[in-house]
Amino acid sequence: AVVSTQSTGINDLPNISDNVKFILYADDANIIVTAESESEIVSIFETFCSDLVKWVNVNGLFLNIKKTNYMIFTNKKSSILDTYEPKINGVSIERKSVAHFLGVLIYDKLNWSHQISA
C-alpha cells in the first residue's frame, strides 16, 4: 500500500495491527500476511484493510489504491487465493506476479529469473 504522509509519520502504521508484518521504507509500506490457512489469510487481510482505511482517515492521509498491489507466494498448484479479489474501501487491488522491492525484482514463484534477465 502506498500511503502519502503529511504530519503523521508512516512509522505509526504498524500500530494498527498485530496480525500483519510491515516493511516500511520512506513513504512506502509493504504488508505481509501469513497464516495457517488460506481462509485465515483472507480474514486477516480484510480486517487489516478495514483498520487501514480508518487509520488513514483519522490521520488525514490519502491512500493511493491505484498504486497498491499484492502478490501471493504459495507452493500450491491450486488455491482459493487464485480467485480471491481483494479490495480496499470497495476498490479492487491489482495482483502482480513480479514486483520491484527495494531495487530487486521479486517473482511470485520465488525464483530469480526476472532479476537475472533485467
Contacts in CASP RR format, 6 or more apart in sequence:
PFRMAT RR
TARGET T0000
AUTHOR 0000-0000-0000
METHOD contacts of the structure
MODEL  1
AVVSTQSTGINDLPNISDNVKFILYADDANIIVTAESESEIVSIFETFCS
DLVKWVNVNGLFLNIKKTNYMIFTNKKSSILDTYEPKINGVSIERKSVAH
FLGVLIYDKLNWSHQISA
1 29 0 8 1.000
1 31 0 8 1.000
1 52 0 8 1.000
1 63 0 8 1.000
1 68 0 8 1.000
1 88 0 8 1.000
2 27 0 8 1.000
2 28 0 8 1.000
2 29 0 8 1.000
2 63 0 8 1.000
2 64 0 8 1.000
2 67 0 8 1.000
2 68 0 8 1.000
3 10 0 8 1.000
3 13 0 8 1.000
3 27 0 8 1.000
3 28 0 8 1.000
3 29 0 8 1.000
3 56 0 8 1.000
3 61 0 8 1.000
3 62 0 8 1.000
3 63 0 8 1.000
3 64 0 8 1.000
4 27 0 8 1.000
4 61 0 8 1.000
4 62 0 8 1.000
4 64 0 8 1.000
5 27 0 8 1.000
5 61 0 8 1.000
6 59 0 8 1.000
6 60 0 8 1.000
6 61 0 8 1.000
8 59 0 8 1.000
8 60 0 8 1.000
8 61 0 8 1.000
10 24 0 8 1.000
10 26 0 8 1.000
10 27 0 8 1.000
10 29 0 8 1.000
11 24 0 8 1.000
12 59 0 8 1.000
13 22 0 8 1.000
13 24 0 8 1.000
13 29 0 8 1.000
13 55 0 8 1.000
14 22 0 8 1.000
14 24 0 8 1.000
16 48 0 8 1.000
16 51 0 8 1.000
16 52 0 8 1.000
16 54 0 8 1.000
16 55 0 8 1.000
17 47 0 8 1.000
17 48 0 8 1.000
17 51 0 8 1.000
19 33 0 8 1.000
19 44 0 8 1.000
19 47 0 8 1.000
19 48 0 8 1.000
20 31 0 8 1.000
20 32 0 8 1.000
20 33 0 8 1.000
20 44 0 8 1.000
20 45 0 8 1.000
20 48 0 8 1.000
21 31 0 8 1.000
21 32 0 8 1.000
21 33 0 8 1.000
21 34 0 8 1.000
22 29 0 8 1.000
22 30 0 8 1.000
22 31 0 8 1.000
22 32 0 8 1.000
23 29 0 8 1.000
23 30 0 8 1.000
23 32 0 8 1.000
24 30 0 8 1.000
25 102 0 8 1.000
30 101 0 8 1.000
31 48 0 8 1.000
33 41 0 8 1.000
33 44 0 8 1.000
33 45 0 8 1.000
33 48 0 8 1.000
34 41 0 8 1.000
35 41 0 8 1.000
35 44 0 8 1.000
38 79 0 8 1.000
38 80 0 8 1.000
38 81 0 8 1.000
39 80 0 8 1.000
41 81 0 8 1.000
42 80 0 8 1.000
42 81 0 8 1.000
42 84 0 8 1.000
45 86 0 8 1.000
46 86 0 8 1.000
49 86 0 8 1.000
49 87 0 8 1.000
49 88 0 8 1.000
49 89 0 8 1.000
52 63 0 8 1.000
52 88 0 8 1.000
53 63 0 8 1.000
53 88 0 8 1.000
53 89 0 8 1.000
55 61 0 8 1.000
56 62 0 8 1.000
56 63 0 8 1.000
63 88 0 8 1.000
63 89 0 8 1.000
65 88 0 8 1.000
65 89 0 8 1.000
65 91 0 8 1.000
65 93 0 8 1.000
68 88 0 8 1.000
68 93 0 8 1.000
68 94 0 8 1.000
69 93 0 8 1.000
69 94 0 8 1.000
69 95 0 8 1.000
69 96 0 8 1.000
69 99 0 8 1.000
70 86 0 8 1.000
70 93 0 8 1.000
70 94 0 8 1.000
70 95 0 8 1.000
70 96 0 8 1.000
71 95 0 8 1.000
71 96 0 8 1.000
71 97 0 8 1.000
71 99 0 8 1.000
71 106 0 8 1.000
71 108 0 8 1.000
72 79 0 8 1.000
72 81 0 8 1.000
72 82 0 8 1.000
72 95 0 8 1.000
72 108 0 8 1.000
73 108 0 8 1.000
73 110 0 8 1.000
74 81 0 8 1.000
85 92 0 8 1.000
86 92 0 8 1.000
86 93 0 8 1.000
87 93 0 8 1.000
96 108 0 8 1.000
97 107 0 8 1.000
97 108 0 8 1.000
97 109 0 8 1.000
98 105 0 8 1.000
98 106 0 8 1.000
98 107 0 8 1.000
98 108 0 8 1.000
98 114 0 8 1.000
99 105 0 8 1.000
99 106 0 8 1.000
100 106 0 8 1.000
104 115 0 8 1.000
105 114 0 8 1.000
105 115 0 8 1.000
105 118 0 8 1.000
107 113 0 8 1.000
107 114 0 8 1.000
107 115 0 8 1.000
END
